[in-house]
Amino acid sequence: MKERTYLKWYNKVGYGSGDIAGNVVYALLSAFVMIFLTDTVGLNAGIVGSLIAVSKLFDGISDIFFGSMIDKTHSKMGKARPWMFYGYFGCALCLVAIFVIPTGIGEFAQYAWFFIAYTLLNAGFYTANNIAYSALTALVTKNNHERVQMGSIRFMFAFGTSMLIQTITVGCVAYFGGGASAWRTVAIIYAIVGILSNSLSVWSVKELSPEELAEGEIGEKKQESAETYHLAEAFRLLIHNKYYLMICASYILMQIYSATLNMGIYFMTYVLKNANLLGVFSWAINIPMIVGLLFTPALVAKWKGMYRLNLYGYLLGTVGRLGVVVAGYMGSVPLMLFGTAVAAIGMSPLQGDMNALIATCSEYTFLKTGKRVDGTMYSCTSLGTKLGGGIGTAIAGWLLAYSGYVGGATEQSASCINMLHIMYLWLPMIFNLLITGILTRLNVEKANEELRRKTCC
């Protein structure tokens, strides 16, 4: 029997447009906040990296907290949509605050200003918005093919937005006159774009009722207990789901990978001697990624699941990044771009089906315990984005400081140049290899089928 569908094409596209909002925040911060702070504000890269790392200590608690709150929310808008809608206004304000650090308040006050704004953004508003946005995948449809489509469309918008921001931001800052005031103007424009796209996404879909979500599941009695848990119980449910832990680790590594690539502005400026190449490499990453996302739903259907597709894709992605390492030491930009594109194609399936994979992971918890924790389960997306992106940026700051990087200098020392090779060439390849290792064990679809057979018997 044909699986029921819940969404029209415009619901899926409208939902996906919400990642424009997420990525005007994430892409701007991950690619440019460090160089803004070091070269425009004049702060120390190592201290900034340490502040970002300390800020991450608040994130794990806030992720599980907001996920639990979403699970317990009952409103006319549903569970997740209120958090997604209202949370983004705080994201926009904090984004602008980061790029309006006053110049005359003293160095210590500048560090404090950045730390407070960055922590409020990541541990608070971005968490509420992003977990809610991801959780909608499980709350607006029960059709797994539609979930994969939503994820693919979502990440097409995400990578398209990231590519655009990495391509135009340097030029926009120059167009507005350069310096702190130009960065402030760009941040305000991006914040307004984010508010508009987030609002469009919220009102493009409607959540299913609890009764519709429970229909056809493993029993009314279990559903009655689905929400009778507290924060400590939610945490226990998460850590006892080994597939959640694997997805969490993978997502964190994926975001660290992206953060190290986003530090490519330093590699382009001081190794390749052309900062505008950041946009070219962004195209080499994002265009193949978007093409791969277009085919991900069909490939998941053809391969009858996500497991093999994700694993073989990341094997290809690791080989592609190894090619970038070789080409980088050869000094061949065309070969570096080719290896970058190959890696992006291989990595695209996991990006496209990640939300569906998390929904499947949530079903694993439900099949084992009868607890429905969709919002809490999707905390791994926010946790991974913020923790991974933050750790990646912090590592970059520490390594730059360790290598003797001098902000705004025309030339950097040999030790700094060697460090830039490690940061941009070696680290992304190593992170891909680690993710591939995790994916060899992440067959949650098979685990769910075995649980269903046991339940039926």
Buried (B, 14 or more C-beta within 10 A) or exposed (E): EEEEEBBEEEBBBBBBBBBBBBBBBBBBBBBBBBBBBBBBBEBBBBBBBBBBBEBBEBBBEBBBBBBBBBBBBEEEBBBBBBBBBBBBBBBBBBBBBBBBBEEEEEEEEBBBBBBBBBBBBBBBBBBBBBBBBBBBBBBBBBBBBBBBBBBBBBBBBBBBBBBBBBBEBBEBBEEBEEEBEBBBBBBBBBBEBBBEBBBBBBEBBBBBEBEEBBEEBBEEEBBEEBBEBEBEBBBBBBEEBBBBBBBBBBBBBBBBBBBBBBBBBBBBBBBBEEBEBBBBBBBBBBBBBBBBBBBBBEBBEEBEBBBBBBBBBBBBBBBBBBBBBEBBEEEEBEBBBBBBBBBBBBBBBBBBBBBBBBBBBBBBBBBBBBBBBBBBBBBBBBBBBBBBBBBBBBBBBBBBBBBEBBBEEEEBBEEBBEBBBEBBBBBBBBBBBBBBBBBEEBBBBEBBEEBEEEEEE
